[in-house]
Amino acid sequence: MADKKKEGIILSLGSVNADFQVRVDQKLGETTTLLAHDFRRFSGGKAANVAYLARKLGAPALVLARVGDDDLSLQALGALEDMEIDLRYVEKVKGVTTGFSMIMVPEDGKKNIVLSTNANDAWQDHDREKVKQAIAEAPAGSVLVVDYEVPPFIVEEAIRAAHDRGFTIVLDPSPTDRVDKALFPMIDYLVPDASETESLTGVSATSADDGKKAARKLLKEGVQHAVIKLEDGGCVIANTETMLYVPPIEVEVVDTTGAGDAFAGALAVAILEGSSLKALASYGVAASHAAITTYGSQPAYPDRERLEELFNQICNNVQELHEQ
């Protein structure tokens, strides 16, 4: 990544969960009782994963989230505490269960997730001021990474506050039924996966050409950079002047859990460090590639050395896409 040093931090707002993960040998729906093995318990959730990777790469990270006042909160936050992530804006909501996800990973590694949002949706109207306070106190040059697995009014408050501070804003539009496109002109980087891209644009993101079409639509709706994560593991990144395709490289797919969050986290760190458009997209793809090669999400996230190794393979293959 670029050597340029900034004082900003990664502000990660969104879901924090306790993950319960198993391996399954049959596809869902083939039987009423599905036998599983390799049970694991992890810290998870989009905001947690982004902050975890950012911190592992050496960037300061602060999480804005809600958990319950139960034992699951210890699981959800334990790995973040171990990484010395700033959790002062994570509050425990009395009488509410911590968000949790049940993750089933079949032989092809393409996970299925059942998510119970619980405390992630327990933000209250008075929490608006806490979000604004956190963003107001953050140093200049910070990057906000936010997802919609929390109430939309909190997402809007954070985006507006960060925009007023001149922070770079990375939006993970998941789930898409909560997305308010009126906010797109304030979004610096929109990072939908293939299914989210289709939901937002009507374009199935199965190829670079599809990614180009989808990116054009999102740019017309006001986002500064459209970053389309393709089904093959590559991405298309575009602004009004440049459009690039970052092809995937071949790696063994063990578990796709958390790959999209790894992409967002590495992208945010690259932005913080002043990387070029080509480089930051390549870092995102490199991080997501690393994440799918090991079981679990946070345990699979790369350190700087591993990320650079994959980045060097990926960055050399980036292609410029031209208008037809």
Order of alpha helices (4+ residues) and beta strands (2+ residues): beta-beta-beta-alpha-beta-alpha-beta-beta-beta-alpha-beta-alpha-beta-beta-alpha-alpha-beta-beta-beta-alpha-alpha-alpha-beta
